[in-house]
Amino acid sequence: FLDNHLAHPSITDRLPGSGVDLSRFSARLSDDDGKVRFLVVARMLYDKGIGHYVEAARRLKAEYGDRVECRLLGFVGVNNPTAVSKEEMQQWVDEGVVTYLGVSDKVEDEMAEVDCVALPSFYREGVPKSLLEAGAMAKPIITTDNVGCRETVDHTVNGYLCEPKSTESLYAAMKEMIEVGHSQRLIMGQASREKMQSTFDEKIIIKKYMDAVESALKA
């Protein structure tokens, strides 16, 4: 709109997604028990990168065995052309590649148990709520250098960006997250929390809306 002179800069702003409730999603650190746990929270769609995540998990399980666990949380078999079927999910679970957690109204409890939250999406995202919630809980993030997703990660600071539609790139990022060790993951997680506080606090977004309403009423 600005590039094509359809709106004046003085009446424009850009919201960083819908924000996150920093009181509900508070920092909850994982224990160092020698096992690294990853979690994807999303509708189970191939467009969300679920296939790439499963293949990366398969490679990591072959390499690290029980030292790594890759979890999935979200609706399966949804009405979408790229949906993962219940049968496919069960095959992956039976193979021992992933742990499927079903769905939950208390996603913060599931996030609290893991060391890193991932979303290898190549879907045309807004700013994914699951990544904002993960960051607020002081979790490092792995996501794609994709619209919406990339806004949540400063590469190597609070997580890693990988290439969309690339199992190899995702695998490399997950492997790096394992290899940096528990203490470095905690440092990255703290950086995630700080990023959410400074940029994505829902109070910031609500204030922007209220300021716009107040401005409109005075016009």
C-alpha positions as CSV (number, residue, x, y, z in Angstrom):
1,F,0.0,0.0,0.0
2,L,2.8,2.4,0.8
3,D,4.9,1.5,-2.2
4,N,1.9,2.2,-4.5
5,H,0.9,5.4,-2.6
6,L,-2.5,3.9,-1.6
7,A,-2.1,5.0,2.0
8,H,-0.1,7.7,3.9
9,P,2.5,6.5,6.3
10,S,1.0,8.5,9.1
11,I,-2.1,6.3,9.2
12,T,-0.4,3.0,8.8
13,D,1.1,0.5,11.3
14,R,2.0,-3.2,11.2
15,L,0.9,-5.5,14.0
16,P,3.3,-8.4,15.0
17,G,0.6,-11.0,14.8
18,S,-2.1,-11.4,17.4
19,G,0.4,-11.4,20.3
20,V,0.8,-13.8,23.3
21,D,-0.4,-13.8,26.9
22,L,2.8,-13.6,28.8
23,S,1.1,-14.4,32.1
24,R,-0.5,-17.7,30.9
25,F,2.6,-18.7,28.9
26,S,5.3,-18.1,31.5
27,A,8.9,-19.4,31.4
28,R,9.0,-23.1,32.3
29,L,12.5,-24.7,31.9
30,S,13.1,-28.3,31.0
31,D,15.3,-30.6,33.0
32,D,18.6,-31.9,31.9
33,D,18.0,-35.6,31.9
34,G,20.1,-36.5,28.8
35,K,17.1,-36.6,26.5
36,V,16.2,-33.9,24.0
37,R,12.5,-33.5,23.2
38,F,11.1,-31.6,20.2
39,L,7.5,-30.6,19.7
40,V,5.4,-29.5,16.8
41,V,2.0,-27.9,17.6
42,A,-0.2,-27.5,14.6
43,R,-2.9,-29.1,12.6
44,M,-1.4,-32.2,11.1
45,L,-1.0,-30.9,7.5
46,Y,1.8,-31.7,5.1
47,D,1.8,-27.9,4.3
48,K,2.9,-27.4,7.9
49,G,6.0,-29.4,7.2
50,I,4.9,-32.5,9.1
51,G,6.3,-34.9,6.5
52,H,9.7,-33.2,6.7
53,Y,9.6,-33.3,10.5
54,V,8.8,-37.0,10.5
55,E,11.7,-37.7,8.1
56,A,14.1,-35.6,10.1
57,A,12.9,-37.4,13.2
58,R,13.5,-40.7,11.5
59,R,17.1,-39.8,10.8
60,L,17.7,-38.4,14.3
61,K,16.2,-41.5,16.0
62,A,18.6,-43.6,13.9
63,E,21.5,-41.5,15.0
64,Y,20.7,-40.7,18.7
65,G,18.2,-43.5,19.6
66,D,16.4,-42.8,22.9
67,R,18.4,-39.6,23.5
68,V,15.9,-37.8,21.2
69,E,12.1,-37.7,21.1
70,C,10.0,-35.9,18.5
71,R,6.4,-35.1,19.6
72,L,3.4,-34.0,17.6
73,L,0.3,-32.2,19.1
74,G,-2.7,-31.2,17.0
75,F,-5.7,-32.4,15.1
76,V,-5.1,-35.3,12.6
77,G,-7.4,-36.3,9.7
78,V,-8.8,-32.8,9.3
79,N,-10.8,-31.7,6.2
80,N,-7.9,-30.4,4.1
81,P,-6.2,-31.7,0.9
82,T,-2.8,-31.9,2.6
83,A,-4.0,-33.5,5.9
84,V,-2.1,-36.3,7.5
85,S,-4.5,-39.3,7.9
86,K,-5.0,-41.1,11.1
87,E,-3.6,-44.2,9.5
88,E,-0.4,-42.4,8.5
89,M,0.0,-41.1,12.0
90,Q,-0.5,-44.5,13.5
91,Q,2.2,-45.9,11.2
92,W,4.7,-43.4,12.3
93,V,3.9,-44.0,16.0
94,D,4.1,-47.8,15.5
95,E,7.5,-47.3,13.8
96,G,8.7,-45.4,16.9
97,V,9.6,-42.3,14.9
98,V,7.3,-39.8,16.6
99,T,5.1,-39.6,19.7
100,Y,1.6,-38.3,18.9
101,L,0.0,-36.5,21.8
102,G,-3.5,-35.9,20.3
103,V,-5.0,-32.5,21.1
104,S,-5.1,-30.5,24.3
105,D,-6.7,-27.4,25.8
106,K,-3.6,-27.0,28.0
107,V,-0.9,-26.6,25.4
108,E,1.4,-24.9,27.9
109,D,1.6,-28.2,29.9
110,E,2.9,-30.0,26.8
111,M,5.3,-27.3,25.9
112,A,6.7,-27.2,29.4
113,E,8.0,-30.8,29.0
114,V,10.1,-30.2,25.8
115,D,13.4,-28.6,25.0
116,C,12.6,-27.0,21.7
117,V,9.4,-26.2,19.7
118,A,9.5,-26.6,15.9
119,L,7.3,-25.6,13.0
120,P,8.7,-26.4,9.6
121,S,5.8,-24.8,7.8
122,F,5.7,-23.7,4.2
123,Y,2.1,-22.7,4.6
124,R,1.3,-19.0,4.1
125,E,1.3,-18.3,7.8
126,G,0.4,-15.3,9.8
127,V,2.7,-15.2,12.9
128,P,2.0,-18.8,14.2
129,K,0.5,-18.7,17.7
130,S,2.3,-21.9,18.7
131,L,5.7,-20.2,18.2
132,L,4.7,-17.1,20.1
133,E,3.5,-19.3,23.0
134,A,6.7,-21.4,22.8
135,G,8.9,-18.3,22.9
136,A,6.9,-16.9,25.9
137,M,7.6,-20.2,27.7
138,A,11.4,-19.7,27.1
139,K,11.7,-22.4,24.6
140,P,14.2,-22.2,21.7
141,I,12.5,-22.3,18.3
142,I,13.2,-24.0,15.0
143,T,11.1,-22.8,12.1
144,T,11.3,-22.0,8.4
145,D,12.6,-18.9,6.7
146,N,9.0,-18.4,5.6
147,V,6.5,-15.5,5.8
148,G,5.2,-15.2,9.4
149,C,7.5,-17.9,10.8
150,R,10.8,-16.0,10.4
151,E,9.6,-13.1,12.5
152,T,9.7,-15.2,15.7
153,V,13.4,-16.2,15.4
154,D,16.7,-14.4,15.4
155,H,18.9,-17.0,13.8
156,T,21.3,-18.6,16.3
157,V,20.1,-16.3,19.1
158,N,16.8,-17.8,20.1
159,G,16.7,-20.7,17.6
160,Y,17.3,-21.6,14.0
161,L,15.8,-20.9,10.7
162,C,15.8,-23.6,8.1
163,E,14.8,-23.7,4.5
164,P,11.2,-24.4,3.6
165,K,10.4,-27.8,2.1
166,S,13.9,-29.1,3.0
167,T,14.2,-32.1,5.2
168,E,18.0,-31.8,5.1
169,S,17.9,-28.2,6.4
170,L,15.4,-29.1,9.1
171,Y,17.4,-32.1,10.2
172,A,20.6,-30.0,10.4
173,A,18.9,-27.4,12.6
174,M,17.5,-30.1,14.9
175,K,20.8,-31.8,15.1
176,E,22.5,-28.5,16.0
177,M,19.9,-27.9,18.7
178,I,20.8,-31.3,20.2
179,E,24.5,-30.7,19.9
180,V,24.7,-27.3,21.5
181,G,23.8,-28.8,24.9
182,H,21.2,-28.1,27.6
183,S,22.8,-24.9,29.0
184,Q,22.9,-23.3,25.6
185,R,19.3,-24.3,24.9
186,L,18.3,-22.5,28.1
187,I,20.2,-19.4,27.0
188,M,18.4,-19.5,23.7
189,G,15.1,-20.0,25.4
190,Q,15.7,-16.9,27.6
191,A,16.3,-15.0,24.4
192,S,13.0,-16.2,23.1
193,R,11.2,-15.0,26.2
194,E,12.8,-11.6,26.0
195,K,11.8,-11.3,22.3
196,M,8.2,-12.1,23.1
197,Q,8.3,-9.5,25.9
198,S,9.7,-6.8,23.7
199,T,7.8,-7.4,20.5
200,F,4.9,-9.9,20.8
201,D,3.3,-9.1,24.2
202,E,-0.5,-9.1,23.5
203,K,-0.7,-5.9,25.6
204,I,1.3,-4.1,22.9
205,I,-1.1,-5.3,20.2
206,I,-4.2,-4.4,22.2
207,K,-2.9,-0.9,22.9
208,K,-2.3,-0.4,19.1
209,Y,-5.9,-1.3,18.5
210,M,-7.2,0.9,21.3
211,D,-5.1,3.8,20.0
212,A,-6.4,3.4,16.5
213,V,-10.0,3.3,17.8
214,E,-9.4,6.4,19.9
215,S,-7.8,8.2,17.0
216,A,-10.8,7.3,14.8
217,L,-13.3,8.6,17.3
218,K,-11.4,11.9,17.5
219,A,-11.3,12.3,13.7
